[in-house]
Each structure stands twice: as structure tokens, then as C-alpha cells.
Amino acid sequence: MKNKQFYYLFLANFVILFTGWGLFPVLPLYASQFGATPSVAGLYLAFVYISISAGTLLTSRLAERLTHKGLFVAAGALGVPALVLLGQATAFWQVVLLTASVWFCGGIGTALVSVFTGLYADGKNRGKTFSLMFLAMPLAAAAGGIAVGQLVTWQGYPLMFAVLAGVWAAWPLASFFGMEDRRDVQSRPAAEAANSATPRPEGTFYLVLLVALLSATALYISRLGTSLSMQTLNFSARAIASTSAVGGLATIPVSLLSGALSDRLGRKGFMVLGYLLAAGGAVVLGNASQLWHFWLASALVFAARSANGPVASAYATDLLAPQALSRGLSWLNSMAWIAGVLGTASAGYLADVLGTASLYPIAAALGVTAATMLVLPRYKPQASLPAWLRQREANLAPVKPVCEECPV
């Protein structure tokens, strides 16, 4: 990847994540000003993540009809007025629709960043490239958490949303003036022809999608549970927002090292580590009562996101054919947002019915389950056939690789 393009992609990624991770901890507090209960707040965030899931899943289709630059600029430009109006909302339904609009645009943006990175990354340093791009997450979370908390405490929500709109505007401006105008990997007819001749992804890719969904659900349950638990314990908005800042700062080394080391040591081990860290963060939250407890839990949760995100993207890029990369990475990115729907909706409901403490064993179990599924050997139907029949099928069928996974 050209350095110039990498810098602009990193800036866009930083702006999107600065806004999202900075806002997320205080959104339940903002919703409570309009009379939202924890259950309603959970449904509100679930709808928001339905929107970002839709944006992510639609990215590959929109990219077939528009240039990457055009789609990138348009998604960024639409988010600016939505953020400004969000601070001026007078009814809860306005808050829901405007927040969903911002997250829809953000879904398109993050999906395009991932696709661009996959297209340009060198195969030998693919994990390192994704890690460097993913470094925007902890940096943005730290900066966004500090900025949002300070702005809300200083002048309230209207000014905070206006400032975020100004920061968000850097994305479409930088994309318009700095990025090259290019289409997807191929033109649409060529892509359709290639896709028709390309087999569907192997089962390993679908396993990656499933474990990404489970682990991300655990992360979102923990993130919403953090806000609800701290709100119950009467922590201030600044203290709640500080969990994102501390978590982001603590995981910068993880973001720098995970992808680069996975290029040398293999990807699965680092993915399993991320899922176990998610489970550990949930366990800490289940026993948290002081601010430093929530800081520690947030650090573990963010570390899990950092270890899993770039490594899973690099692993999926290893598995996918080039013509399937745009669609496959969009699917993988959408797992995080679908998990946001499942995690926030279920967490809000369970917090109302059973109490916030009930959330954390569920989150821990999901993390452990994801790690176990990735470690266990996969069942291969061919192994159960007699040797003579396997040999006969091998002679009749086209030659296929024995290993279902691309070498790492």
C-alpha cells in the first residue's frame, strides 16, 4: 500500500472509531434523559447496530456501482449533519433515528477501510498491516473517551455532539482531497464472471464468521454491562467514559504486536487468546465495585478486540480468493455489528429482568465457547469412508488440497 493511501485510510478509521467508541459508554446515559429504562436502552443500541450491520453488508453492493472514493466521501458527509442534530434532539425517537444514521455511515466506512487494507496488504506482512490499521481503535477509544467525558461534564451533550461532528468532517474532506478515485478489484461484469467460476468459501471461513460472532457478542454484553453497572453505582459520566480511554491506552501494545506476531507464529493462537481475554474481562466485571476494577475489565475487553480484530481479518484474507475478498471481509466486519444487536438487546433485557450481574457469566461462557470451537479439530466426512472408496473418489474427482485451511 502506498504510504499516502495508508495515512488517509488510518485517519478515516480513527475518526469513525473516535466517534463510536467515545459515544458508546454515554449513549445509555443520554437515552435515560429521555426516560429510557435499561431494557429500552438495550433495544435502542440494538437498533443502532442493526443500522451499522446494514451499512457494512451493503458496502460491497454499493462499491459495485460507485467508486470507492465516491462511496467513502458520501458516507462521511452524511454523518456530519446527523451528529449535529443528535445534540439538538427533543424526543427519544429522534435520538434513535439520528444515532442509527451515524452508525450506518460508520459501517460503510469501516468496511471500506478493511477492504482497502486487504487489497493492498502484502501477503508476508498481512497481519502487521491489519494491526497497524487496527491501531486506530485503541488510540481513538482513548482520545474519544477522554474528549466525550470532558465535553459532557463541561458544557453538556449539545456541544459534545457538535464537536464530534467537526471531527467527523475530517473523514470526507481527507478522502475527497487525498484518496485516489478507483473502482473495486474488478468491474461488475468481470467480478460476476469470476464469482460464478469461483467455489464458495470453505467451511473454515464460516467457522471464522461464527466464532467472531460469539466473541463479539461477549464483548458488547460486557461493554453495555460496564455502563449499566457503573450507572447503578452512581459513577459520573466522566468516570464511565474513562473506561474507554483506559482500555484503549492499555491495548496499544497488543494492537501493535498481535498481527505482526501472527505472521510468524500463526493466527489461531492469537485469536484464541483474544476470546479468552474477553471471558476474563467478563469475570472481572462480575466482581467490580471500584473504578480501577472497571478500568481493568475494560483493558481486558479492549485487548480482546485488538487481538481478535486484525488477526481474524488477516486470517480471512488468507482463506479468501481475491475476487471474494470484498464480500468476505464485509461479512466478517458485519459479525461485530450483528453481535452488537444481539449483545445489547439481550443484555438490556436481562439486566431489567435478572439484574446486571447476570450478564457476565453469559459473556464469559461465549468467550470460552468461541475459543474452544476454534481449537477443536474439525470433523471431515471423508475420514469415515473406507480407504478403497476414498481412493476411488480421489481418482474420479478433481484434485483438491488435503488441508482445508490455507497455510499461515
C-alpha positions in Angstrom: 0.0 0.0 0.0 1.3 3.5 -0.8 2.1 5.4 2.4 -0.2 8.2 1.3 -3.2 6.0 0.9 -2.5 4.2 4.2 -2.4 7.6 6.1 -5.7 8.7 4.7 -7.3 5.3 5.5 -5.9 5.4 9.0 -7.3 8.9 9.5 -10.7 7.9 8.3 -10.7 4.8 10.5 -9.5 6.9 13.5 -12.4 9.4 13.0 -15.1 6.7 12.8 -13.8 4.9 15.9 -13.1 8.1 17.8 -16.8 8.9 17.5 -18.2 5.4 18.0 -16.1 4.3 21.0 -16.2 7.8 22.6 -20.0 7.9 22.4 -20.9 4.3 23.2 -20.3 4.5 27.0 -22.5 7.6 27.4 -25.3 6.6 25.0 -27.3 4.8 27.7 -27.0 7.9 29.9 -28.2 10.1 27.1 -31.1 7.8 26.4 -32.0 7.9 30.1 -32.6 11.7 29.8 -35.5 10.8 27.5 -36.9 8.3 30.0 -35.3 5.2 28.6 -35.1 2.2 31.0 -32.1 -0.3 30.7 -34.3 -2.5 28.6 -35.3 0.3 26.3 -31.6 1.5 26.2 -30.6 -2.0 25.1 -33.2 -2.1 22.3 -32.0 1.4 21.3 -28.4 0.2 20.9 -29.6 -2.9 19.2 -31.4 -0.8 16.5 -28.2 1.2 16.2 -26.2 -1.9 15.5 -28.8 -3.2 13.0 -28.1 0.0 11.1 -24.3 -0.4 11.2 -24.8 -4.1 10.1 -26.9 -3.0 7.2 -24.2 -0.4 6.2 -21.5 -3.0 6.4 -23.4 -5.6 4.4 -24.5 -3.2 1.7 -20.9 -1.9 1.2 -19.9 -4.5 -1.4 -23.0 -3.9 -3.5 -22.7 -0.1 -3.4 -19.0 -0.4 -4.3 -20.0 -2.3 -7.4 -21.9 0.8 -8.6 -19.9 3.6 -7.2 -16.2 4.4 -7.0 -14.6 3.6 -3.7 -13.8 7.3 -3.3 -17.3 8.4 -4.0 -18.8 5.9 -1.6 -16.2 6.8 1.1 -16.9 10.6 0.7 -20.7 10.2 0.6 -20.8 8.1 3.8 -18.6 10.5 5.7 -20.5 13.6 4.5 -23.9 12.2 5.6 -22.8 11.7 9.2 -21.9 15.3 9.9 -25.5 16.8 10.0 -26.7 13.7 11.8 -24.3 14.3 14.6 -25.2 18.0 14.9 -28.9 17.3 15.0 -28.3 14.5 17.6 -27.3 17.1 20.1 -30.5 19.1 19.4 -33.0 16.2 19.7 -36.1 16.8 21.7 -37.7 13.3 21.5 -36.3 9.8 22.0 -37.3 8.7 18.5 -35.2 11.4 17.1 -32.2 10.2 19.1 -32.7 6.6 17.8 -33.0 7.6 14.1 -30.1 10.0 14.2 -27.8 7.7 16.0 -28.7 4.9 13.6 -27.8 7.2 10.7 -24.4 7.9 12.1 -23.7 4.2 12.7 -25.0 3.3 9.2 -22.4 5.6 7.7 -19.7 4.3 10.0 -20.5 0.7 9.0 -19.8 1.6 5.3 -16.6 3.5 6.3 -15.1 0.7 8.4 -16.0 -2.0 5.8 -14.2 0.0 3.1 -11.2 0.6 5.3 -10.9 -3.2 5.8 -11.4 -4.0 2.1 -8.8 -1.4 1.1 -6.3 -2.8 3.6 -6.9 -6.4 2.4 -6.4 -5.4 -1.2 -3.2 -3.5 -0.6 -1.6 -5.7 2.1 1.5 -7.8 1.2 0.8 -11.5 2.0 4.0 -11.8 4.0 3.1 -8.9 6.2 -0.7 -9.0 6.1 -1.1 -9.4 9.8 1.2 -6.5 10.5 -0.7 -4.2 8.0 -4.0 -5.0 9.6 -2.6 -4.4 13.1 -1.2 -1.0 12.1 -4.6 -0.1 10.7 -6.4 -1.5 13.7 -4.1 0.6 16.0 -6.6 3.4 15.3 -9.1 1.6 17.6 -7.3 1.9 20.9 -5.9 5.4 20.1 -9.4 6.6 19.1 -11.0 4.9 22.1 -8.6 6.6 24.5 -8.9 10.0 22.9 -12.7 9.7 22.3 -13.3 8.6 25.9 -11.4 11.5 27.3 -12.9 14.1 25.0 -16.5 12.9 25.3 -16.4 12.8 29.1 -14.8 16.2 29.4 -17.2 17.8 27.0 -20.3 16.4 28.6 -19.1 17.5 32.0 -18.1 21.0 30.8 -21.0 22.1 28.5 -23.3 19.1 28.2 -24.4 17.0 25.2 -25.2 19.6 22.5 -21.7 21.0 22.4 -20.2 17.5 22.6 -22.2 16.3 19.6 -21.2 19.5 17.7 -17.5 18.9 18.4 -17.8 15.3 17.2 -19.4 16.5 14.0 -16.4 18.7 13.4 -14.1 15.8 14.0 -16.2 13.5 11.7 -15.9 16.1 8.9 -12.2 15.3 8.6 -13.1 11.9 7.1 -14.9 13.1 3.9 -12.5 16.0 3.5 -9.4 13.9 3.7 -11.0 11.3 1.4 -12.0 13.8 -1.2 -8.7 15.6 -1.4 -6.3 12.8 -0.7 -7.5 9.4 -1.9 -7.3 8.1 -5.4 -10.5 7.5 -7.3 -10.7 3.8 -8.2 -13.3 1.1 -8.6 -13.4 -2.2 -6.9 -11.0 -5.0 -7.6 -12.8 -5.6 -10.9 -15.6 -4.1 -12.9 -19.0 -5.5 -12.0 -19.4 -7.8 -15.1 -15.9 -9.2 -14.6 -16.5 -9.7 -10.9 -19.7 -11.6 -11.6 -18.0 -13.8 -14.1 -15.2 -14.5 -11.7 -17.6 -15.2 -8.8 -19.6 -17.6 -10.9 -16.4 -19.7 -11.6 -15.1 -19.5 -8.0 -16.2 -22.1 -5.5 -17.9 -20.9 -2.3 -15.6 -20.4 0.7 -14.6 -23.5 2.6 -16.1 -24.3 5.9 -13.1 -22.8 7.7 -14.2 -19.3 6.7 -17.7 -19.9 8.0 -16.2 -21.1 11.3 -14.2 -17.8 11.5 -17.5 -16.0 11.0 -19.2 -18.0 13.7 -16.5 -17.6 16.4 -16.2 -13.9 15.5 -19.9 -13.5 16.2 -19.8 -15.3 19.5 -16.7 -13.4 20.8 -18.0 -10.0 19.6 -21.4 -10.7 21.4 -19.4 -11.3 24.6 -17.6 -8.0 24.1 -20.8 -6.0 23.6 -22.5 -7.6 26.6 -19.5 -6.6 28.7 -19.4 -3.0 27.3 -23.1 -2.4 27.9 -22.8 -4.1 31.3 -20.0 -1.8 32.2 -22.1 1.3 31.6 -25.1 -0.1 33.4 -23.1 -1.3 36.4 -21.3 2.0 36.8 -24.6 3.9 36.4 -26.1 1.7 39.2 -23.1 2.5 41.4 -23.6 6.3 40.7 -20.4 6.8 38.8 -20.3 10.1 36.8 -20.4 10.4 33.0 -16.7 11.3 33.1 -15.8 8.1 35.1 -17.9 5.9 32.7 -16.3 7.5 29.6 -12.8 7.0 31.2 -13.2 3.2 30.8 -12.9 3.6 27.1 -9.8 5.8 27.5 -8.0 3.5 29.9 -8.9 0.4 27.9 -7.7 2.0 24.7 -4.4 3.1 26.1 -3.8 -0.3 27.7 -4.2 -2.2 24.5 -2.0 -0.2 22.2 0.9 -2.7 22.6 -1.5 -5.6 21.9 -2.6 -3.9 18.7 1.0 -3.3 17.6 2.2 -6.9 18.3 -0.7 -9.2 17.6 -0.8 -9.0 13.8 2.9 -8.9 13.3 3.5 -11.9 15.5 0.7 -13.8 13.8 2.6 -13.5 10.6 5.4 -15.6 12.2 3.7 -17.7 14.8 0.3 -18.4 13.2 -3.1 -16.7 13.5 -5.2 -19.2 15.5 -3.3 -18.9 18.7 -3.8 -15.1 18.9 -7.5 -15.5 18.0 -7.9 -17.9 20.9 -6.1 -15.6 23.2 -8.5 -12.8 22.3 -11.5 -14.9 23.1 -10.1 -15.9 26.5 -9.3 -12.3 27.3 -13.0 -11.5 26.6 -14.0 -14.1 29.1 -11.5 -12.8 31.6 -12.9 -9.3 31.3 -16.4 -10.5 31.9 -15.3 -12.3 35.1 -13.6 -9.1 36.4 -16.8 -7.1 35.7 -18.8 -9.6 37.7 -16.9 -8.7 40.8 -16.2 -5.0 40.0 -17.1 -2.3 42.6 -14.4 0.3 42.3 -13.3 2.5 39.4 -10.0 0.6 38.9 -11.9 -2.7 38.6 -13.8 -1.3 35.7 -10.6 0.0 34.2 -9.0 -3.4 34.4 -12.1 -5.1 32.9 -12.2 -2.5 30.1 -8.5 -3.1 29.4 -9.1 -6.9 29.0 -12.1 -6.3 26.8 -10.3 -3.9 24.5 -7.3 -6.2 24.4 -9.6 -9.0 23.3 -10.9 -6.8 20.5 -7.4 -5.8 19.5 -6.1 -9.3 19.4 -9.0 -10.7 17.6 -9.9 -8.0 15.0 -6.8 -7.6 12.9 -5.7 -11.3 13.2 -9.2 -12.5 12.2 -9.2 -10.1 9.2 -5.7 -11.3 8.1 -6.8 -15.0 8.6 -9.9 -14.4 6.5 -7.8 -12.7 3.8 -5.6 -15.8 3.8 -8.6 -18.0 3.2 -10.5 -16.0 0.6 -9.9 -15.8 -3.2 -9.1 -12.2 -4.3 -12.4 -11.8 -6.2 -14.3 -12.8 -3.0 -12.3 -10.5 -0.7 -14.6 -7.5 -0.7 -17.7 -9.6 0.1 -15.9 -11.8 2.6 -14.4 -9.1 4.6 -17.7 -7.2 4.6 -19.3 -10.3 6.1 -16.6 -10.6 8.7 -17.0 -7.0 9.7 -20.7 -7.4 9.9 -20.4 -10.1 12.5 -19.2 -7.5 15.0 -22.3 -5.3 14.3 -24.7 -8.2 14.3 -23.2 -9.1 17.7 -23.9 -5.6 18.8 -27.6 -6.2 18.0 -27.7 -9.5 19.9 -25.5 -8.4 22.7 -27.1 -5.0 23.5 -30.7 -6.2 23.1 -30.3 -9.3 25.2 -28.1 -7.5 27.8 -30.6 -4.7 28.3 -33.5 -7.2 28.7 -31.6 -9.5 31.1 -30.4 -6.5 33.1 -34.0 -5.5 33.7 -35.3 -9.0 34.5 -32.4 -10.7 36.3 -30.0 -7.8 37.2 -26.8 -6.6 35.6 -24.7 -9.3 37.4 -26.4 -12.0 35.3 -24.8 -10.6 32.2 -21.2 -11.5 33.0 -21.3 -15.3 33.3 -23.1 -15.4 29.9 -20.3 -13.2 28.3 -17.6 -15.3 29.8 -19.2 -18.5 28.5 -19.5 -17.1 25.0 -15.8 -16.2 25.0 -14.7 -19.7 26.2 -17.1 -21.3 23.7 -15.5 -19.4 20.8 -12.0 -20.3 21.9 -13.0 -24.0 22.2 -14.6 -24.1 18.8 -11.5 -22.7 17.1 -9.2 -25.2 18.9 -11.1 -28.4 18.4 -10.3 -30.4 15.3 -12.9 -30.2 12.6 -14.8 -33.3 11.6 -14.1 -34.4 8.0 -16.7 -36.7 6.5 -14.1 -38.3 4.1 -12.2 -39.8 7.1 -15.1 -42.0 7.9 -15.1 -43.7 4.4 -13.2 -47.0 3.7 -9.8 -46.5 2.2 -10.7 -48.0 -1.1 -13.7 -45.8 -1.5 -11.7 -42.7 -0.6 -9.2 -43.7 -3.3 -11.9 -44.2 -5.9 -13.4 -40.8 -5.2 -9.9 -39.2 -5.4 -9.4 -40.8 -8.8 -12.8 -39.6 -10.1 -12.9 -36.2 -8.6 -10.8 -33.2 -9.3 -7.7 -33.0 -7.2 -8.3 -30.9 -4.0 -5.8 -29.9 -1.3 -5.9 -32.2 1.7 -5.8 -29.3 4.2 -8.9 -27.2 4.2 -7.1 -24.2 5.6 -4.6 -22.0 3.8 -1.1 -22.3 5.3 -0.3 -19.4 7.7 
